[in-house]
Amino acid sequence: MELLLLLLVFITSSLAGYTLWQQILLKKKYGQFLKGADAKQIEVALKKYTANVDTSLSELDELAGFVAKLHKTQQLAFSRTGLVRYNPFGDTGGDQSFCLALLDNTNSGFVISAVHARSGTRVYAKDVFDGKSTHNTSKEEDRAISQASEYRKK
């Protein structure tokens, strides 16, 4: 019986020693965090941290919605351009005439043509839907539209 009691004391002492050793290691590991703080201060700090995380997640959701709206709006912005300069008449100097195509992501927009001659400059505008105009276009206007359509692929 004494042997059994002695064995139980030894096991209990060993478990107590092991628990104490684990506690010392834990204090060493988290000592900086817990230094000078009581349980109430730690609880307040954790609640504040949790509130900050919740606020950040809410702001992140708001930003995601804003980015989605911005992306949708950007699809309709003119993001593709094509410019062709040319000389329609042999008697004028330089390539002073031009065609400028401005298209969105759906290849819709317009093409502006300015034809320069000795007597003056004439400006024309034609609408473009899905890469084609509803009006007759010149080869220079077609080139400008084609350049703008291919602009994104580069």
Secondary structure as GFF3:
##gff-version 3
##sequence-region A 1 154
A	DSSP	alpha_helix	2	34	.	.	.	ID=ss1
A	DSSP	alpha_helix	39	74	.	.	.	ID=ss2
A	DSSP	beta_strand	80	86	.	.	.	ID=ss3
A	DSSP	beta_strand	97	103	.	.	.	ID=ss4
A	DSSP	beta_strand	109	117	.	.	.	ID=ss5
A	DSSP	beta_strand	120	129	.	.	.	ID=ss6
A	DSSP	beta_strand	132	133	.	.	.	ID=ss7
A	DSSP	alpha_helix	139	150	.	.	.	ID=ss8
A	DSSP	three_ten_helix	151	153	.	.	.	ID=ss9
###
